[in-house]
Amino acid sequence: MIDDLRKTVCGLHAELVRYGLVVWTAGNISGRVPGEDLFVIKPSGVSYDDLTPESIVVCDLDGNLVEGDLAPSSDTAAHAYVYRHMPEVNGVVHTHSTYASAWAARGESIPCVLTAMADEFGGEIPVGPFALIGNDDIGKGIVETLTGHRSPAVLMQNHGVFTIGESPKAAVKAAVMCEDVARTVHISCQLGQPLPIEKADVDSLYDRYQNVYGQRSHL
């Protein structure tokens, strides 16, 4: 099970590169090991080209290295905090993607002015507090901001993006969509004042996308 998850998480890092969400060795993905108090995460400072399933390390929910020869990501404590306090989360992604991080640098949430935002995020993409790397502070900010919020993404002030999901792939999708809408809303702001979407319409769009959109079993 852990080997399969390592393969999945390793492969998903290529999606961060594919969609231009990371540069150099920044950014990381983790995934919770089903039924265990463990998660797997990218090692610190390793090139995306050099990542292999074997290089993905295993940590416990306190962020301690359990299996692997490399040091875990510098964001491991944040991921661990999320897994400890949000049992429904099975995947966490961190990026410094350009447009979303620009909103984070301003300490400004991204307003819900696109139907795609209503679909994926159920409203605005919120801003979390400033926190230093290396301890639980970032994780605390993520959990405090996203608890009770429909958005799977948070812009950590002066830092970047963290996303959560029911799987590592879902968290990666949220990171991709976050950057996409951050770019579009930024451009819209350059043209004038974006028009907000009424809350009732946001609710309707979110419900349709989450419960109707896509292929569903007819059994």
Residue, then its C-alpha position, 0 to 999 in steps of 0.5 A: m500500500i505504501d509503495d503504491l502511494r509512493k508511486t502515485v505521489c511521485g508521479l503527481h509531482a510531474e503535474l506541478v511541473r506540467y502546469g507551471l506551478v513550481v520552480w527549481t525544487a520548491g513545492n511538494i505533495s503528500g498523501r495519507v497512508p490509508g488506515e495508518d497514522l502515516f503519510v508520504i511526502k517529497p524529500s527536501g531539496v530534491s529536483y523533480d527530475d530526480l524524484t523516484p518512488e523510492s525517494i518519497v519518504v514516509c513520516d508519522l503524523d508528528g512529522n517524524l521520518v519513519e522510512g526513507d534515506l532522505a530528509p523530508s520536505s521543510d513543509t512536513a510539519a505543516h502537512a502533519y498538522v493538517y492530517r492530525h486535525m483534518p481526518e477527512v483530508n488524504g492529500v496536501v499540496h504546496t506551491h508558490s505558483t505565480y499568480a496565486s502567490a501574488w494574491a498571497a503577497r497582498g494578503e488578499s483573498i481571491p473573490c468569487v467572480l467566475t463560475a469555475m471558482a464557484d464550481e471548485f471552491g464554493g466561494e472565494i479562495p481565502v487568505g491564511p495568516f503569515a507564519l514561518i516555515g519549520n514548525d506547526d504554525i503554517g499547519k495551524g493557519i491552514v486548518e483554522t482558515l479552511t475549517g468550515h470553508r468550502s474552499p480546498a485552497v488557502l493563500m498563506q500570506n506572503h508565502g504561497v498556496f496550500t491545497i487539500g483533498e480527499s486524495p493527493k490527486a484531488a489536492v493537485k487539481a485544486a492547486v491547478m485550478c487555484e492558479d488558473v482562477a488567480r491568473t484570470v481574476h488578476i487580469s480581470c482586475q486590470l481591466g476594471q472591477p470584476l462582477p461578483i456572483e450572487k451567493a445563491d448562484v454560487d451555492s447552486l453552481y457548487d452543488r451542481y459541480q460537486n454532485v452532478y457534473g461528470q460521469r456518475s454511476h447509474l447503478 
